[in-house]
């Protein structure tokens, strides 16, 4: 009987030592989870804030390469007039996809709120006040919509009555 207790203790010590070594190899961070309930539906969840010891620099995402059609510009103007907001971050690929749907000309009209304090013209306090949990998030007429939205859906949600020939535009050279 003593032999089996000794073996179980030895296994426990070896496993604990292995976890310790693994944590050291991964920068001292160990995360345990009994379930994985994370989902992403064309939205990027919020990462931990940057360490405050690092200097804050204004970063920008990739440039928008698509051209805007007249209907994209008209929808963007409507969204601006009803004070719709798009919350996002410079590093979020889904936010960039949303920008590409509008094109570079139309997106300049959108009321875009940069949520990452490291981003250009960042307004993280507005994002915190709006309780934004994922990017991109749209605020339209007091309701929130998470994830990349089609231009047709944005037109419906916002009550846009103008032309809806939202054709994908060819990226500029």
N, C-alpha and C positions, 0 to 999 in steps of 0.2 A: 504494500500500500504506500509506503514512503517513496518508493521508486516512482510511482505514477504522479504523486504530488510534486516531486522534484522535477519531473519532465514537464508538467504543466507550468510550473513557475519558470523554468528555463525558457519555454516557448514564449511566455508572456514577456520576459525580459528581452529576448531576442527581437520580438515584434516591436516593443517600445523603442529599443535602440535603433531599429530600422526606420521607424517613423521619424525619430530625432535626426538621423542622418539625412533622410529625404527632405526634411524641413530645412536643414542647413544648406543642402544643395540647391534648394529653390528659394533662397533668399530669406529663410526663416519664417515663411508664411505657410501655414497649413490650414486648409479649409475642409471641414467635414460636413457632409450633407446626407440625410437619410432619403431625400427625394429630390427630384429635379422638376420643379414646377415652372421653370422659366419658359416664356414664349416670346417670339418676335414675329409680328405680322407686319412686315415692312416698316418697322420702327426700331430705333436703337434705344436701349435703356440707358439710364444715366450711370456713368462710371463714378468712382469716388472722386472727390475734389482733389485738385493738385496739391502737393505739399506746399505749405505757405513759405517755406524757406527758398523756393525757387522764384526768381523774378518773373513778373507777369509781362509777357510780350503779346502784342496783338497778332494773332495768327488768322489766316484766311484759308478757306477751302479752295478746291480747284476751281478754275474759272468756268463759267457757264459757256458751253460751246454752241448750243443751239440758237437759232434765230427765232424771233417771235413773229407769229402771224398777227394780223389785225384783230382776230377774235381772241387770241391770248391776251393782247394788250387791253382790249375792251373788258374782258373778265377781270384782269388785274386791277383796272381802274375802278370797276364796280366794287371789288373786294376792299379797295382802299376807301371808297366812299362810305361803305357801311362799317368801316373801322374793324374789319377782320384782321386777325394777327396770325402770323406763322412763327412758332417757336422752334428753334433748331440750334445746331452747333456746326461749327466749321468742319469738324472731323466726321460727321455722320453721313454715310453713303446714301441713306434714304432721303436725307434732307437735300443732298445734291441732285438726286433723281427728281425730287419735287421741283427744284429750281429749273432743271433741264426741260420739264414739261411746259413751263411758262416761256422759256427762252430768255436770253440776256436782256433784251429791251423791256419786256413785260415785267420781269422780276424786279427791276429797279423801282417799280411802282408799289410792289407788295410791302406791307408793313411787317418786316422781318425782325424778330427779336433774337439776338445771339445770346444763348444761355450759358455758354462756357466762359468763365471769367478771363480766360486766356485769349478769347476771340476778339476780332476787331469790333469796336463799338459795342462791347458786351454789356448786357443788362440783366445779370443773373438775379437781381432782386425781383424783377418783374416775373421771371420764370418761377421763382420760389413762391411769390405771392399767388401765382396762378396754379400752383401745385402741379407743375409739369413733371411727369414721371418718365416720359419716353419721347423720342424725336423721330420725325417731325410731329408736332401737334398744332392743329388749327383751332383757333377760337373764332367762331362765327355766330353772331347774334346771341352771345352768352352761353353757347354750348361748345364742348370740346370734342375734337375728332383726332384720334391718334393714327399715325401711319401716313404713308404716301397716298394722297387722294388723287383720283383722276380729275381732269379739268371739268368733265361732265358732272361728276358728283359735287365738285365745289360750286358749279353753277346752280345745281338743284338746291344744295344746302343754303346757299346765299340768296336765293330768289332772283338770280340773274335772268333777265328776259331778252338779252341781246343775241346776236348770231353765235352759233356753236359749232362752227366748222373747225374744231380743234385738231388740225392735222399735225402729225409729228413733223417738225421742221428739220431741215438738213443742218448739221453743225457747220458753223462757219470755218473756212480754211485756216 
